Amino acid sequence: MATATAPDSEIKIKVGKMIFYITCAMGLWFFYWFNGIQCPC
């Protein structure tokens, strides 16, 4: 990784990854729900 001069950018990267993973999870969940596939939970 680059030099940790600005911790703000690190927080932005963490938040970005979180949003990315949540979006992927919601997309997959909606895709399965839309196709009528039951959730294994």
C-alpha positions in Angstrom: 0.0 0.0 0.0 1.0 3.6 -0.3 2.3 5.7 2.6 -0.2 6.3 5.3 0.1 10.1 5.3 -3.7 10.7 5.2 -5.8 8.4 7.4 -8.9 10.0 5.8 -8.1 8.1 2.5 -7.8 4.8 4.5 -11.3 5.4 6.0 -12.7 6.2 2.5 -11.2 2.9 1.1 -12.7 0.9 4.0 -16.1 2.6 3.5 -15.9 2.1 -0.2 -15.1 -1.7 0.2 -18.0 -2.0 2.7 -20.5 -0.3 0.3 -19.1 -2.5 -2.6 -19.6 -5.7 -0.6 -23.0 -4.7 0.7 -24.1 -3.8 -2.9 -22.9 -7.1 -4.2 -24.7 -9.0 -1.4 -27.9 -7.1 -1.9 -27.6 -7.6 -5.7 -27.2 -11.4 -5.3 -30.0 -11.6 -2.7 -32.4 -9.7 -5.0 -31.3 -11.8 -8.0 -32.1 -15.0 -6.2 -35.3 -13.6 -4.6 -36.5 -12.4 -8.0 -35.9 -15.8 -9.6 -37.9 -17.4 -6.8 -35.0 -19.4 -5.3 -35.5 -19.8 -1.6 -32.8 -18.5 0.8 -30.8 -21.4 2.4 -30.9 -19.5 5.8 
